[in-house]
Amino acid sequence: MPSSLVRLGSALLLLPALLYAAPQPKTARHWTGTATYRGQSIPVQLNLAEPGPGGSISGSLQNGNEQSPSSNGLLQDGHLTLQFDYFARKLQGTLTPTGFEGQYTGARMKAPIPVVLHPDQDGKPATRFVAATAPVTINGDWEIAVHSSKGESAWTLHVQPFGGNGEVQATIQRIDGDTGGLYGGLDLGSGDYRVSRFAANGPTLYALHPAADGTLQVKNLLSEDAPWTARRVADARRENLAPPTRSTEQTSVVDPNEPLHFSGVDLSGQPVSSNDPLFRGKVVIAAVGGSWCPNCHDEAPLLVDLYNRFHSRGLEVVDLSFEEEDQLHNPERLRAFVARYRVPYTVLLVGTPDQLNQKLPQGKNLNSWPTSFFIGRDGLVKQVHAGFSGPATGAAYTELREETIALIERLLAQSGPPQATGTE
């Protein structure tokens, strides 16, 4: 036998042993670390699945019990890319068995955010900051005195225990909506509570400083805004400070006897308007939003649930989406938004965010993202909800959900002349 064939046969015999001796390392499931933004370190928690065929991989950014799943991902030759298409953003960098180093980039971001992670073998949520028994508890509801551009005088701050070891979950609720769950604990170095999140829409970081007078100083560490003062609700009333604006008090319509007119193109490019037979004689939720808006993402599951529950009884939902110019021409992010929440109702591209009042001139003090107009069977606006209190707000979310369901039930029970929501 030729010597070359002998050598080939020997190599083939050794191949199984070589493969067995050098197995490919498995990808760790849980990763923790930090993102660096504006000189601050924000805790990051990432969960990864095992790679699939061709290096396909999925992952999710975790904050408390909340998950921001990737739309798709790829792991090849030690390079990881996770796409979060519903915010047009991605996490990418070098992944080894001992660490990840990369960047978070995408739409509406001025610069990439460096991210460094390491495997967390026990799979338990990472402690965000040093947890310890605080000299003063900050749990409960607070009101933050503000003078916002939307005319608000106060926001609500919810704080509750989370996960033991002195950790807390906080949520700041504005007229637009809320921050989502912020998780952290007492930072012994500063004496502040530091609470944060890193989700698909990016980083958030606040310091909550218990002051000697019983107030909280609330500082957004990722902005240059001056700290705000938060008071217990009872203290704010004793000081005659204005409470937070209710969602039904922020926005109304110029003429309640005039139907709300809207128009746009759907994702297939077909024009749709309030005059169409689709909306005639129906109860309609006209939901103003945009796929760039975090609180619009919070609202979508409720709108989907309402549509699925009440559509057969005469409810229509229409998403009036205001997107940036490039998204109007190629709405990839909005399509990913629709896919993420399995949106079954009509979605329209209406204009850019700065065209909100031009496209919907009947809205009075229309300045919150999202805002939903509730239209009766007669085509007239019966109520307007500004903003959205997401699941992280707890009781506020439950109350909003129950009130909205009750409102839809009442509107469906009312009769009205079958007509278009506009003049034909």
C-alpha positions as CSV (number, residue, x, y, z in Angstrom):
1,M,0.0,0.0,0.0
2,P,1.4,3.5,-0.8
3,S,2.7,5.3,2.2
4,S,0.4,8.3,1.5
5,L,-2.7,6.0,1.9
6,V,-1.2,4.6,5.1
7,R,-0.8,8.1,6.6
8,L,-4.3,9.1,5.5
9,G,-5.8,6.0,7.2
10,S,-3.9,6.7,10.4
11,A,-5.2,10.3,10.4
12,L,-8.8,9.1,9.9
13,L,-8.4,6.7,12.8
14,L,-7.2,9.5,15.1
15,L,-9.9,12.0,14.1
16,P,-12.6,10.8,16.5
17,A,-10.1,11.0,19.4
18,L,-9.0,14.5,18.4
19,L,-12.6,15.7,18.2
20,Y,-13.3,14.1,21.6
21,A,-10.2,15.7,23.1
22,A,-11.1,19.2,21.9
23,P,-14.9,19.8,22.4
24,Q,-16.3,23.2,21.6
25,P,-17.0,25.2,24.7
26,K,-20.6,25.8,25.6
27,T,-22.0,29.3,25.7
28,A,-22.7,30.4,29.2
29,R,-26.4,31.1,29.7
30,H,-26.3,34.1,32.1
31,W,-24.0,37.1,31.8
32,T,-23.7,40.2,33.9
33,G,-21.6,43.3,33.7
34,T,-21.9,47.0,32.9
35,A,-22.6,49.5,30.1
36,T,-20.8,52.8,30.2
37,Y,-22.8,55.9,29.3
38,R,-22.0,59.5,30.0
39,G,-19.3,58.5,32.5
40,Q,-21.7,56.3,34.5
41,S,-21.7,52.5,34.8
42,I,-25.1,50.9,34.4
43,P,-25.6,47.2,35.3
44,V,-26.5,44.9,32.5
45,Q,-27.9,41.4,32.6
46,L,-28.0,39.3,29.5
47,N,-29.4,35.8,28.9
48,L,-28.2,33.7,26.0
49,A,-29.5,30.5,24.5
50,E,-27.3,27.8,23.0
51,P,-26.4,28.6,19.4
52,G,-28.4,26.8,16.8
53,P,-27.7,25.8,13.2
54,G,-25.4,28.2,11.3
55,G,-24.6,30.1,14.5
56,S,-28.1,31.5,15.0
57,I,-28.6,32.5,18.6
58,S,-31.2,34.3,20.7
59,G,-30.8,36.4,23.8
60,S,-32.6,38.8,26.1
61,L,-31.8,41.7,28.3
62,Q,-33.2,41.2,31.7
63,N,-34.4,43.7,34.3
64,G,-36.0,42.2,37.3
65,N,-38.8,40.0,35.9
66,E,-38.9,41.9,32.6
67,Q,-37.3,40.6,29.4
68,S,-36.3,42.4,26.2
69,P,-35.8,39.5,23.8
70,S,-33.7,39.8,20.7
71,S,-35.4,39.7,17.3
72,N,-32.6,37.5,15.9
73,G,-28.9,36.9,16.5
74,L,-25.7,35.3,15.2
75,L,-22.6,33.9,16.8
76,Q,-19.8,33.1,14.4
77,D,-16.0,32.9,15.0
78,G,-16.4,34.4,18.4
79,H,-18.4,37.5,17.2
80,L,-21.9,37.9,18.8
81,T,-24.6,40.1,17.2
82,L,-28.0,40.4,18.8
83,Q,-30.6,42.5,16.9
84,F,-33.4,44.3,18.7
85,D,-35.2,45.3,15.6
86,Y,-38.3,46.7,17.3
87,F,-36.1,49.5,18.6
88,A,-33.7,49.3,15.6
89,R,-30.7,48.6,17.9
90,K,-28.2,45.8,18.3
91,L,-25.6,44.4,20.7
92,Q,-22.4,43.2,19.1
93,G,-18.9,42.3,20.1
94,T,-16.4,39.6,20.9
95,L,-17.7,36.6,23.0
96,T,-15.3,34.2,24.6
97,P,-16.0,31.6,27.3
98,T,-14.7,34.1,29.9
99,G,-16.2,37.4,28.7
100,F,-17.9,39.6,26.3
101,E,-16.7,43.0,25.1
102,G,-18.7,45.1,22.6
103,Q,-21.1,47.9,22.0
104,Y,-24.8,48.7,22.0
105,T,-25.7,50.8,18.9
106,G,-28.6,51.8,16.8
107,A,-31.3,54.4,15.9
108,R,-31.7,57.6,17.9
109,M,-28.3,57.0,19.7
110,K,-25.7,59.7,19.5
111,A,-22.8,57.3,20.1
112,P,-22.2,53.6,20.7
113,I,-22.4,52.4,24.4
114,P,-19.6,50.2,25.5
115,V,-20.7,46.9,27.2
116,V,-18.5,44.5,29.1
117,L,-20.0,41.2,30.5
118,H,-18.8,38.1,32.2
119,P,-20.4,34.7,32.8
120,D,-22.7,34.4,35.9
121,Q,-22.6,30.7,36.5
122,D,-25.3,30.4,39.2
123,G,-27.9,32.0,37.0
124,K,-29.2,34.3,39.7
125,P,-30.0,37.9,39.1
126,A,-27.0,40.1,39.8
127,T,-27.1,42.5,42.8
128,R,-27.1,45.8,41.1
129,F,-25.4,47.7,43.9
130,V,-24.3,47.0,47.5
131,A,-27.4,46.0,49.4
132,A,-27.7,46.7,53.0
133,T,-30.2,47.6,55.7
134,A,-30.9,51.3,55.1
135,P,-31.2,53.7,58.0
136,V,-34.4,55.1,56.3
137,T,-36.8,53.1,54.2
138,I,-37.9,54.7,51.0
139,N,-40.6,52.2,50.1
140,G,-44.0,53.5,49.1
141,D,-45.4,56.3,46.9
142,W,-43.8,59.7,46.5
143,E,-44.6,62.8,44.4
144,I,-41.8,64.5,42.5
145,A,-42.4,68.3,42.1
146,V,-41.6,69.3,38.5
147,H,-42.4,72.0,35.9
148,S,-42.4,69.8,32.8
149,S,-42.7,70.9,29.2
150,K,-46.0,69.2,29.1
151,G,-47.5,71.3,31.8
152,E,-47.2,68.8,34.7
153,S,-46.5,69.9,38.3
154,A,-45.8,66.4,39.7
155,W,-44.7,62.9,38.7
156,T,-45.2,59.8,40.8
157,L,-42.3,57.7,42.2
158,H,-43.2,54.1,43.2
159,V,-40.7,52.2,45.4
160,Q,-41.1,48.6,46.7
161,P,-38.8,45.8,47.9
162,F,-37.5,43.5,45.3
163,G,-35.6,40.2,45.6
164,G,-34.5,40.5,49.2
165,N,-31.1,41.7,50.5
166,G,-32.4,45.3,50.8
167,E,-32.9,45.6,47.0
168,V,-35.7,47.8,45.6
169,Q,-37.7,48.3,42.5
170,A,-38.5,51.9,41.6
171,T,-40.6,53.4,38.8
172,I,-41.1,57.0,37.9
173,Q,-44.5,57.7,36.3
174,R,-45.0,60.8,34.1
175,I,-47.9,61.8,32.0
176,D,-46.3,60.1,29.0
177,G,-45.8,56.9,30.9
178,D,-43.2,55.4,33.1
179,T,-39.5,54.5,33.2
180,G,-40.1,50.8,33.4
181,G,-38.8,48.9,36.5
182,L,-35.6,50.4,37.9
183,Y,-33.7,48.0,40.1
184,G,-31.0,48.5,42.7
185,G,-30.2,49.1,46.3
186,L,-28.2,51.3,48.8
187,D,-24.8,52.3,47.6
188,L,-22.7,52.5,50.7
189,G,-20.2,54.7,49.0
190,S,-22.6,57.6,48.4
191,G,-25.4,56.8,50.8
192,D,-27.8,57.0,47.9
193,Y,-30.1,54.4,46.5
194,R,-29.1,53.7,42.9
195,V,-31.6,52.2,40.6
196,S,-31.2,51.4,37.0
197,R,-32.3,49.4,33.9
198,F,-30.6,48.4,30.6
199,A,-33.3,47.3,28.2
200,A,-33.7,47.3,24.4
201,N,-34.4,51.0,24.4
202,G,-31.2,51.7,26.3
203,P,-29.9,52.7,29.7
204,T,-31.5,54.4,32.7
205,L,-29.9,55.4,36.0
206,Y,-31.2,57.3,39.0
207,A,-29.9,58.2,42.4
208,L,-32.4,58.5,45.2
209,H,-31.0,60.4,48.2
210,P,-32.9,60.3,51.5
211,A,-32.7,63.9,53.0
212,A,-32.8,64.8,56.7
213,D,-36.2,66.6,56.2
214,G,-37.9,63.4,55.1
215,T,-37.8,64.2,51.4
216,L,-36.0,62.3,48.6
217,Q,-33.6,64.0,46.2
218,V,-34.1,62.3,42.8
219,K,-31.3,62.7,40.3
220,N,-31.2,61.4,36.7
221,L,-27.5,60.5,36.5
222,L,-27.6,60.3,32.7
223,S,-28.6,63.9,32.3
224,E,-27.5,67.3,33.4
225,D,-30.9,68.2,34.9
226,A,-30.8,69.4,38.5
227,P,-32.2,67.0,41.2
228,W,-35.9,67.0,41.9
229,T,-37.5,66.8,45.3
230,A,-39.9,64.0,46.1
231,R,-42.3,64.1,49.0
232,R,-44.6,61.5,50.5
233,V,-48.1,62.0,49.1
234,A,-49.6,63.2,52.4
235,D,-46.8,65.7,52.8
236,A,-47.3,67.1,49.3
237,R,-51.0,67.6,50.1
238,R,-50.2,69.4,53.3
239,E,-47.9,71.7,51.4
240,N,-50.8,72.4,48.9
241,L,-48.7,71.1,46.0
242,A,-50.5,70.1,42.8
243,P,-50.9,66.3,42.3
244,P,-49.9,64.5,39.2
245,T,-52.1,65.1,36.2
246,R,-54.6,62.3,35.5
247,S,-54.3,60.7,32.1
248,T,-57.9,61.8,31.2
249,E,-57.2,65.4,32.1
250,Q,-54.1,66.1,29.8
251,T,-55.6,66.0,26.3
252,S,-59.0,66.7,24.8
253,V,-60.5,67.7,21.5
254,V,-61.1,71.1,20.2
255,D,-64.8,70.4,19.3
256,P,-66.4,67.3,20.9
257,N,-69.2,67.5,18.4
258,E,-66.8,67.0,15.5
259,P,-65.5,63.5,14.5
260,L,-61.8,62.9,14.8
261,H,-60.3,62.8,11.3
262,F,-57.2,60.8,10.6
263,S,-55.5,59.3,7.6
264,G,-52.3,57.5,6.6
265,V,-51.0,54.5,4.7
266,D,-50.9,51.0,6.0
267,L,-47.8,48.8,5.9
268,S,-48.7,47.6,2.4
269,G,-48.8,51.2,1.1
270,Q,-52.6,51.4,0.9
271,P,-54.3,54.7,2.0
272,V,-56.7,54.4,5.0
273,S,-58.7,57.2,6.6
274,S,-61.4,57.7,9.3
275,N,-64.0,57.9,6.5
276,D,-63.5,54.3,5.5
277,P,-66.3,51.7,6.1
278,L,-64.0,49.8,8.4
279,F,-64.7,52.3,11.1
280,R,-68.3,53.1,10.4
281,G,-70.6,52.4,13.3
282,K,-67.8,50.9,15.4
283,V,-66.2,51.8,18.7
284,V,-62.6,52.8,17.7
285,I,-59.4,53.3,19.7
286,A,-57.2,55.6,17.7
287,A,-53.8,55.1,19.4
288,V,-51.2,57.8,18.7
289,G,-47.7,56.5,19.0
290,G,-44.4,55.5,17.3
291,S,-42.2,52.4,17.3
292,W,-39.4,54.6,18.9
293,C,-41.6,55.3,22.0
294,P,-40.9,52.9,24.9
295,N,-44.3,53.6,26.5
296,C,-46.0,52.8,23.2
297,H,-44.3,49.3,23.5
298,D,-45.9,49.0,26.9
299,E,-49.3,49.9,25.6
300,A,-49.3,47.5,22.6
301,P,-50.1,44.3,24.6
302,L,-53.2,45.9,26.1
303,L,-54.4,47.1,22.7
304,V,-53.9,43.7,21.3
305,D,-55.8,42.1,24.1
306,L,-58.7,44.6,23.8
307,Y,-58.9,44.0,20.1
308,N,-58.9,40.2,20.4
309,R,-61.5,40.4,23.2
310,F,-63.9,42.9,21.7
311,H,-63.4,43.0,18.0
312,S,-66.2,40.6,17.3
313,R,-68.5,42.9,19.3
314,G,-67.7,46.0,17.2
315,L,-64.3,47.3,18.4
316,E,-61.7,48.5,15.9
317,V,-58.2,49.7,16.9
318,V,-56.0,51.8,14.6
319,D,-52.4,52.6,15.4
320,L,-51.6,56.1,14.2
321,S,-47.8,55.8,14.0
322,F,-45.5,58.8,13.7
323,E,-42.0,57.8,12.6
324,E,-38.8,59.4,11.5
325,E,-38.4,60.3,7.9
326,D,-36.3,57.3,7.0
327,Q,-38.8,55.0,8.7
328,L,-41.6,56.5,6.7
329,H,-39.9,55.3,3.5
330,N,-38.8,51.9,4.9
331,P,-40.6,51.1,8.1
332,E,-38.4,48.2,9.2
333,R,-38.6,49.1,12.9
334,L,-42.4,49.4,12.8
335,R,-42.7,46.1,11.1
336,A,-40.6,44.5,13.8
337,F,-42.9,46.2,16.4
338,V,-45.9,44.7,14.8
339,A,-44.2,41.3,14.7
340,R,-43.0,41.5,18.3
341,Y,-46.5,42.1,19.7
342,R,-48.4,40.2,17.1
343,V,-50.5,43.3,16.3
344,P,-53.7,42.2,14.5
345,Y,-55.3,45.6,14.0
346,T,-54.7,48.4,11.4
347,V,-51.3,50.2,11.6
348,L,-50.9,53.4,9.7
349,L,-47.9,55.6,8.9
350,V,-49.2,59.1,9.5
351,G,-46.2,61.4,9.6
352,T,-43.1,62.4,11.6
353,P,-43.3,63.1,15.3
354,D,-43.0,66.8,14.8
355,Q,-46.1,66.7,12.6
356,L,-48.3,65.4,15.4
357,N,-50.4,68.5,15.8
358,Q,-50.5,69.3,12.0
359,K,-51.8,65.8,11.2
360,L,-54.3,65.7,14.2
361,P,-55.3,69.4,14.6
362,Q,-58.5,68.4,16.5
363,G,-56.3,67.3,19.5
364,K,-56.2,69.9,22.2
365,N,-53.0,69.9,24.3
366,L,-51.9,66.8,22.3
367,N,-48.3,66.3,23.4
368,S,-47.9,62.9,25.0
369,W,-46.6,59.6,23.6
370,P,-48.7,57.6,23.5
371,T,-52.2,59.1,23.5
372,S,-55.4,57.1,22.8
373,F,-58.7,58.6,21.5
374,F,-61.8,56.5,22.4
375,I,-64.4,57.0,19.8
376,G,-68.1,56.0,20.1
377,R,-70.3,54.3,17.5
378,D,-71.5,57.8,16.5
379,G,-68.0,58.7,15.4
380,L,-67.4,61.2,18.3
381,V,-64.5,61.2,20.8
382,K,-65.8,60.1,24.2
383,Q,-62.6,60.1,26.2
384,V,-58.8,60.7,25.7
385,H,-56.1,58.9,27.6
386,A,-52.7,60.5,27.6
387,G,-49.7,58.3,28.2
388,F,-49.7,54.8,29.5
389,S,-48.9,53.3,33.0
390,G,-47.0,50.1,32.2
391,P,-46.8,46.9,34.2
392,A,-43.9,48.2,36.3
393,T,-46.3,50.7,37.9
394,G,-48.2,47.9,39.6
395,A,-51.5,49.2,40.9
396,A,-51.6,52.0,38.5
397,Y,-51.4,49.6,35.6
398,T,-54.1,47.4,37.0
399,E,-56.4,50.4,37.6
400,L,-55.8,51.7,34.0
401,R,-56.5,48.3,32.5
402,E,-59.7,47.8,34.5
403,E,-60.9,51.4,33.7
404,T,-60.2,50.9,30.0
405,I,-62.0,47.6,29.8
406,A,-65.0,49.1,31.5
407,L,-64.9,52.1,29.1
408,I,-64.9,49.8,26.1
409,E,-67.8,47.8,27.5
410,R,-69.9,51.0,28.0
411,L,-69.1,52.3,24.5
412,L,-70.0,49.0,22.9
413,A,-73.3,48.9,24.7
414,Q,-74.3,52.4,23.4
415,S,-76.2,52.6,20.1
416,G,-75.5,55.2,17.5
417,P,-76.3,55.8,13.9
418,P,-74.0,53.8,11.6
419,Q,-71.9,56.5,9.9
420,A,-68.3,57.1,8.9
421,T,-66.0,58.9,11.3
422,G,-65.9,61.9,9.0
423,T,-67.8,63.7,6.3
424,E,-68.3,61.8,3.1
